[in-house]
Amino acid sequence: MNLLDSNLTVTMLWAALDSIVIIGGGFRFFYTMNKRLDRIEYQLYNNGGESMKDAIDRIEIDVIILKTRHGEKSSRKKARSESTSN
């Protein structure tokens, strides 16, 4: 085996190991991203009160209640002002 063959062998080994490291890093990156997306997806559905969807539903109900109460107050106020102006 001459020097050129041994350098070529070392270079090929180095390239193969480098490729394995890159592939491993890519796998780790995509695995991590998949886990993160799974957690986000879990938050988008009702799950008994712990998800963002559940929190938004509660906020929506609170807003509807507040709008209803505000509408009732506005109606009473309008009725009072109409009755005092007559």
N, CA, C and O atoms as a GROMACS GRO file, in nm:
protein
  344
    1MET      N    1   0.086  -0.117   0.000
    1MET     CA    2   0.000   0.000   0.000
    1MET      C    3   0.090   0.123   0.000
    1MET      O    4   0.179   0.137   0.084
    2ASN      N    5   0.067   0.211  -0.094
    2ASN     CA    6   0.152   0.329  -0.099
    2ASN      C    7   0.087   0.444  -0.024
    2ASN      O    8  -0.025   0.430   0.027
    3LEU      N    9   0.154   0.557  -0.015
    3LEU     CA   10   0.109   0.673   0.062
    3LEU      C   11  -0.020   0.732   0.006
    3LEU      O   12  -0.107   0.775   0.082
    4LEU      N   13  -0.034   0.733  -0.125
    4LEU     CA   14  -0.154   0.788  -0.188
    4LEU      C   15  -0.277   0.706  -0.150
    4LEU      O   16  -0.383   0.762  -0.122
    5ASP      N   17  -0.262   0.573  -0.149
    5ASP     CA   18  -0.375   0.488  -0.111
    5ASP      C   19  -0.413   0.508   0.035
    5ASP      O   20  -0.532   0.511   0.068
    6SER      N   21  -0.314   0.524   0.123
    6SER     CA   22  -0.346   0.542   0.265
    6SER      C   23  -0.411   0.678   0.288
    6SER      O   24  -0.502   0.688   0.370
    7ASN      N   25  -0.368   0.783   0.219
    7ASN     CA   26  -0.432   0.914   0.232
    7ASN      C   27  -0.575   0.910   0.181
    7ASN      O   28  -0.665   0.970   0.240
    8LEU      N   29  -0.595   0.841   0.071
    8LEU     CA   30  -0.729   0.828   0.014
    8LEU      C   31  -0.821   0.751   0.110
    8LEU      O   32  -0.938   0.787   0.127
    9THR      N   33  -0.767   0.647   0.172
    9THR     CA   34  -0.844   0.568   0.268
    9THR      C   35  -0.883   0.653   0.388
    9THR      O   36  -0.997   0.648   0.433
   10VAL      N   37  -0.788   0.729   0.440
   10VAL     CA   38  -0.816   0.816   0.556
   10VAL      C   39  -0.919   0.921   0.517
   10VAL      O   40  -1.011   0.949   0.595
   11THR      N   41  -0.906   0.979   0.401
   11THR     CA   42  -1.002   1.080   0.354
   11THR      C   43  -1.141   1.020   0.339
   11THR      O   44  -1.240   1.082   0.378
   12MET      N   45  -1.148   0.902   0.284
   12MET     CA   46  -1.279   0.836   0.268
   12MET      C   47  -1.340   0.803   0.403
   12MET      O   48  -1.460   0.822   0.424
   13LEU      N   49  -1.258   0.754   0.496
   13LEU     CA   50  -1.307   0.726   0.631
   13LEU      C   51  -1.357   0.853   0.697
   13LEU      O   52  -1.463   0.854   0.759
   14TRP      N   53  -1.280   0.961   0.684
   14TRP     CA   54  -1.318   1.089   0.743
   14TRP      C   55  -1.451   1.138   0.684
   14TRP      O   56  -1.537   1.185   0.758
   15ALA      N   57  -1.467   1.126   0.555
   15ALA     CA   58  -1.589   1.169   0.488
   15ALA      C   59  -1.708   1.084   0.534
   15ALA      O   60  -1.818   1.135   0.554
   16ALA      N   61  -1.685   0.955   0.550
   16ALA     CA   62  -1.792   0.866   0.596
   16ALA      C   63  -1.834   0.901   0.738
   16ALA      O   64  -1.954   0.908   0.768
   17LEU      N   65  -1.737   0.923   0.825
   17LEU     CA   66  -1.770   0.959   0.964
   17LEU      C   67  -1.838   1.095   0.971
   17LEU      O   68  -1.931   1.114   1.048
   18ASP      N   69  -1.791   1.189   0.890
   18ASP     CA   70  -1.853   1.321   0.886
   18ASP      C   71  -1.998   1.310   0.839
   18ASP      O   72  -2.086   1.378   0.893
   19SER      N   73  -2.023   1.227   0.740
   19SER     CA   74  -2.160   1.206   0.692
   19SER      C   75  -2.249   1.146   0.800
   19SER      O   76  -2.365   1.184   0.814
   20ILE      N   77  -2.195   1.052   0.875
   20ILE     CA   78  -2.272   0.990   0.984
   20ILE      C   79  -2.308   1.095   1.089
   20ILE      O   80  -2.420   1.097   1.139
   21VAL      N   81  -2.213   1.183   1.122
   21VAL     CA   82  -2.239   1.289   1.220
   21VAL      C   83  -2.346   1.384   1.168
   21VAL      O   84  -2.436   1.423   1.242
   22ILE      N   85  -2.337   1.420   1.040
   22ILE     CA   86  -2.436   1.512   0.982
   22ILE      C   87  -2.574   1.447   0.980
   22ILE      O   88  -2.673   1.511   1.015
   23ILE      N   89  -2.580   1.321   0.941
   23ILE     CA   90  -2.709   1.250   0.938
   23ILE      C   91  -2.765   1.238   1.079
   23ILE      O   92  -2.885   1.256   1.100
   24GLY      N   93  -2.680   1.207   1.176
   24GLY     CA   94  -2.724   1.197   1.315
   24GLY      C   95  -2.778   1.330   1.366
   24GLY      O   96  -2.880   1.335   1.434
   25GLY      N   97  -2.706   1.439   1.333
   25GLY     CA   98  -2.753   1.571   1.374
   25GLY      C   99  -2.886   1.606   1.309
   25GLY      O  100  -2.973   1.664   1.373
   26GLY      N  101  -2.900   1.571   1.182
   26GLY     CA  102  -3.026   1.596   1.113
   26GLY      C  103  -3.140   1.517   1.174
   26GLY      O  104  -3.251   1.568   1.191
   27PHE      N  105  -3.113   1.392   1.206
   27PHE     CA  106  -3.215   1.309   1.270
   27PHE      C  107  -3.256   1.370   1.403
   27PHE      O  108  -3.375   1.378   1.435
   28ARG      N  109  -3.159   1.414   1.482
   28ARG     CA  110  -3.189   1.472   1.613
   28ARG      C  111  -3.271   1.600   1.596
   28ARG      O  112  -3.366   1.622   1.671
   29PHE      N  113  -3.234   1.683   1.499
   29PHE     CA  114  -3.308   1.806   1.475
   29PHE      C  115  -3.453   1.776   1.439
   29PHE      O  116  -3.545   1.835   1.498
   30PHE      N  117  -3.476   1.687   1.344
   30PHE     CA  118  -3.612   1.658   1.301
   30PHE      C  119  -3.692   1.584   1.409
   30PHE      O  120  -3.813   1.602   1.420
   31TYR      N  121  -3.626   1.503   1.488
   31TYR     CA  122  -3.693   1.435   1.599
   31TYR      C  123  -3.740   1.539   1.702
   31TYR      O  124  -3.853   1.532   1.752
   32THR      N  125  -3.653   1.635   1.732
   32THR     CA  126  -3.688   1.741   1.826
   32THR      C  127  -3.803   1.825   1.772
   32THR      O  128  -3.897   1.859   1.844
   33MET      N  129  -3.795   1.860   1.644
   33MET     CA  130  -3.902   1.939   1.583
   33MET      C  131  -4.035   1.862   1.584
   33MET      O  132  -4.140   1.922   1.607
   34ASN      N  133  -4.030   1.734   1.561
   34ASN     CA  134  -4.151   1.652   1.563
   34ASN      C  135  -4.214   1.652   1.703
   34ASN      O  136  -4.335   1.663   1.716
   35LYS      N  137  -4.131   1.640   1.805
   35LYS     CA  138  -4.182   1.642   1.942
   35LYS      C  139  -4.246   1.778   1.973
   35LYS      O  140  -4.352   1.784   2.036
   36ARG      N  141  -4.181   1.885   1.929
   36ARG     CA  142  -4.236   2.019   1.954
   36ARG      C  143  -4.369   2.037   1.882
   36ARG      O  144  -4.464   2.091   1.940
   37LEU      N  145  -4.377   1.994   1.758
   37LEU     CA  146  -4.502   2.006   1.685
   37LEU      C  147  -4.613   1.922   1.748
   37LEU      O  148  -4.729   1.961   1.747
   38ASP      N  149  -4.577   1.807   1.801
   38ASP     CA  150  -4.675   1.724   1.871
   38ASP      C  151  -4.731   1.798   1.992
   38ASP      O  152  -4.851   1.793   2.019
   39ARG      N  153  -4.643   1.865   2.066
   39ARG     CA  154  -4.689   1.941   2.183
   39ARG      C  155  -4.779   2.056   2.142
   39ARG      O  156  -4.878   2.084   2.209
   40ILE      N  157  -4.744   2.123   2.032
   40ILE     CA  158  -4.828   2.233   1.984
   40ILE      C  159  -4.963   2.179   1.940
   40ILE      O  160  -5.067   2.236   1.973
   41GLU      N  161  -4.962   2.070   1.866
   41GLU     CA  162  -5.087   2.009   1.819
   41GLU      C  163  -5.174   1.969   1.938
   41GLU      O  164  -5.296   1.984   1.932
   42TYR      N  165  -5.114   1.919   2.044
   42TYR     CA  166  -5.188   1.878   2.163
   42TYR      C  167  -5.262   1.997   2.223
   42TYR      O  168  -5.370   1.980   2.280
   43GLN      N  169  -5.205   2.117   2.210
   43GLN     CA  170  -5.268   2.236   2.266
   43GLN      C  171  -5.386   2.286   2.184
   43GLN      O  172  -5.463   2.369   2.231
   44LEU      N  173  -5.400   2.238   2.062
   44LEU     CA  174  -5.504   2.289   1.972
   44LEU      C  175  -5.637   2.217   1.986
   44LEU      O  176  -5.734   2.253   1.920
   45TYR      N  177  -5.642   2.117   2.070
   45TYR     CA  178  -5.765   2.040   2.088
   45TYR      C  179  -5.806   2.041   2.234
   45TYR      O  180  -5.722   2.052   2.323
   46ASN      N  181  -5.936   2.028   2.258
   46ASN     CA  182  -5.986   2.019   2.396
   46ASN      C  183  -5.929   1.894   2.461
   46ASN      O  184  -5.929   1.786   2.402
   47ASN      N  185  -5.881   1.910   2.582
   47ASN     CA  186  -5.828   1.793   2.652
   47ASN      C  187  -5.860   1.795   2.801
   47ASN      O  188  -5.784   1.744   2.883
   48GLY      N  189  -5.973   1.852   2.834
   48GLY     CA  190  -6.015   1.849   2.974
   48GLY      C  191  -5.973   1.972   3.054
   48GLY      O  192  -5.968   1.965   3.177
   49GLY      N  193  -5.944   2.082   2.988
   49GLY     CA  194  -5.916   2.205   3.060
   49GLY      C  195  -5.772   2.251   3.060
   49GLY      O  196  -5.744   2.360   3.111
   50GLU      N  197  -5.682   2.174   3.007
   50GLU     CA  198  -5.540   2.208   3.016
   50GLU      C  199  -5.482   2.267   2.887
   50GLU      O  200  -5.368   2.312   2.887
   51SER      N  201  -5.556   2.266   2.778
   51SER     CA  202  -5.500   2.311   2.650
   51SER      C  203  -5.530   2.459   2.627
   51SER      O  204  -5.614   2.518   2.695
   52MET      N  205  -5.460   2.517   2.530
   52MET     CA  206  -5.488   2.655   2.490
   52MET      C  207  -5.630   2.666   2.436
   52MET      O  208  -5.697   2.767   2.457
   53LYS      N  209  -5.675   2.563   2.366
   53LYS     CA  210  -5.812   2.561   2.312
   53LYS      C  211  -5.913   2.574   2.425
   53LYS      O  212  -6.010   2.649   2.413
   54ASP      N  213  -5.891   2.501   2.534
   54ASP     CA  214  -5.982   2.511   2.648
   54ASP      C  215  -5.979   2.651   2.709
   54ASP      O  216  -6.083   2.706   2.745
   55ALA      N  217  -5.859   2.709   2.719
   55ALA     CA  218  -5.846   2.843   2.774
   55ALA      C  219  -5.917   2.946   2.686
   55ALA      O  220  -5.984   3.035   2.737
   56ILE      N  221  -5.904   2.933   2.556
   56ILE     CA  222  -5.970   3.025   2.464
   56ILE      C  223  -6.121   3.008   2.472
   56ILE      O  224  -6.194   3.107   2.464
   57ASP      N  225  -6.167   2.886   2.486
   57ASP     CA  226  -6.311   2.863   2.501
   57ASP      C  227  -6.364   2.932   2.626
   57ASP      O  228  -6.472   2.991   2.625
   58ARG      N  229  -6.287   2.924   2.736
   58ARG     CA  230  -6.329   2.990   2.860
   58ARG      C  231  -6.332   3.142   2.842
   58ARG      O  232  -6.424   3.208   2.890
   59ILE      N  233  -6.233   3.196   2.775
   59ILE     CA  234  -6.229   3.340   2.749
   59ILE      C  235  -6.348   3.380   2.663
   59ILE      O  236  -6.411   3.484   2.688
   60GLU      N  237  -6.380   3.300   2.564
   60GLU     CA  238  -6.494   3.330   2.476
   60GLU      C  239  -6.624   3.335   2.556
   60GLU      O  240  -6.707   3.423   2.535
   61ILE      N  241  -6.641   3.241   2.646
   61ILE     CA  242  -6.762   3.240   2.730
   61ILE      C  243  -6.766   3.365   2.818
   61ILE      O  244  -6.872   3.427   2.832
   62ASP      N  245  -6.651   3.402   2.876
   62ASP     CA  246  -6.645   3.523   2.959
   62ASP      C  247  -6.680   3.647   2.878
   62ASP      O  248  -6.750   3.735   2.927
   63VAL      N  249  -6.631   3.656   2.755
   63VAL     CA  250  -6.660   3.771   2.670
   63VAL      C  251  -6.809   3.777   2.638
   63VAL      O  252  -6.869   3.885   2.640
   64ILE      N  253  -6.868   3.664   2.609
   64ILE     CA  254  -7.012   3.661   2.580
   64ILE      C  255  -7.091   3.708   2.702
   64ILE      O  256  -7.186   3.785   2.688
   65ILE      N  257  -7.052   3.663   2.820
   65ILE     CA  258  -7.121   3.705   2.943
   65ILE      C  259  -7.105   3.855   2.964
   65ILE      O  260  -7.202   3.924   2.996
   66LEU      N  261  -6.983   3.905   2.945
   66LEU     CA  262  -6.961   4.049   2.964
   66LEU      C  263  -7.038   4.132   2.862
   66LEU      O  264  -7.092   4.237   2.897
   67LYS      N  265  -7.043   4.087   2.737
   67LYS     CA  266  -7.119   4.159   2.636
   67LYS      C  267  -7.268   4.159   2.671
   67LYS      O  268  -7.337   4.260   2.652
   68THR      N  269  -7.316   4.047   2.721
   68THR     CA  270  -7.457   4.038   2.759
   68THR      C  271  -7.487   4.133   2.873
   68THR      O  272  -7.587   4.205   2.870
   69ARG      N  273  -7.400   4.133   2.975
   69ARG     CA  274  -7.422   4.224   3.089
   69ARG      C  275  -7.412   4.369   3.045
   69ARG      O  276  -7.490   4.453   3.090
   70HIS      N  277  -7.317   4.399   2.957
   70HIS     CA  278  -7.302   4.536   2.908
   70HIS      C  279  -7.426   4.577   2.828
   70HIS      O  280  -7.473   4.690   2.838
   71GLY      N  281  -7.478   4.484   2.749
   71GLY     CA  282  -7.600   4.512   2.673
   71GLY      C  283  -7.719   4.537   2.764
   71GLY      O  284  -7.800   4.625   2.737
   72GLU      N  285  -7.729   4.460   2.872
   72GLU     CA  286  -7.838   4.480   2.968
   72GLU      C  287  -7.826   4.617   3.033
   72GLU      O  288  -7.927   4.687   3.047
   73LYS      N  289  -7.706   4.656   3.073
   73LYS     CA  290  -7.686   4.786   3.136
   73LYS      C  291  -7.718   4.898   3.038
   73LYS      O  292  -7.781   4.998   3.075
   74SER      N  293  -7.674   4.881   2.914
   74SER     CA  294  -7.702   4.983   2.812
   74SER      C  295  -7.852   4.996   2.789
   74SER      O  296  -7.903   5.107   2.774
   75SER      N  297  -7.922   4.884   2.786
   75SER     CA  298  -8.067   4.885   2.766
   75SER      C  299  -8.137   4.955   2.881
   75SER      O  300  -8.228   5.036   2.860
   76ARG      N  301  -8.095   4.925   3.002
   76ARG     CA  302  -8.156   4.989   3.120
   76ARG      C  303  -8.128   5.139   3.120
   76ARG      O  304  -8.216   5.220   3.146
   77LYS      N  305  -8.003   5.174   3.089
   77LYS     CA  306  -7.965   5.315   3.086
   77LYS      C  307  -8.045   5.389   2.980
   77LYS      O  308  -8.093   5.500   3.004
   78LYS      N  309  -8.060   5.329   2.863
   78LYS     CA  310  -8.136   5.390   2.754
   78LYS      C  311  -8.283   5.404   2.793
   78LYS      O  312  -8.346   5.506   2.765
   79ALA      N  313  -8.337   5.300   2.857
   79ALA     CA  314  -8.477   5.304   2.899
   79ALA      C  315  -8.498   5.414   3.003
   79ALA      O  316  -8.598   5.486   2.998
   80ARG      N  317  -8.404   5.428   3.097
   80ARG     CA  318  -8.415   5.533   3.198
   80ARG      C  319  -8.408   5.672   3.136
   80ARG      O  320  -8.484   5.761   3.172
   81SER      N  321  -8.316   5.688   3.041
   81SER     CA  322  -8.303   5.819   2.980
   81SER      C  323  -8.426   5.853   2.896
   81SER      O  324  -8.466   5.970   2.889
   82GLU      N  325  -8.486   5.754   2.833
   82GLU     CA  326  -8.607   5.778   2.755
   82GLU      C  327  -8.725   5.810   2.846
   82GLU      O  328  -8.808   5.895   2.814
   83SER      N  329  -8.732   5.742   2.961
   83SER     CA  330  -8.844   5.765   3.051
   83SER      C  331  -8.833   5.903   3.120
   83SER      O  332  -8.935   5.967   3.148
   84THR      N  333  -8.712   5.948   3.147
   84THR     CA  334  -8.696   6.079   3.212
   84THR      C  335  -8.713   6.192   3.112
   84THR      O  336  -8.749   6.303   3.151
   85SER      N  337  -8.687   6.168   2.985
   85SER     CA  338  -8.701   6.273   2.884
   85SER      C  339  -8.848   6.292   2.845
   85SER      O  340  -8.883   6.397   2.791
   86ASN      N  341  -8.933   6.193   2.871
   86ASN     CA  342  -9.074   6.204   2.835
   86ASN      C  343  -9.147   6.271   2.943
   86ASN      O  344  -9.269   6.290   2.932
   0.00000   0.00000   0.00000
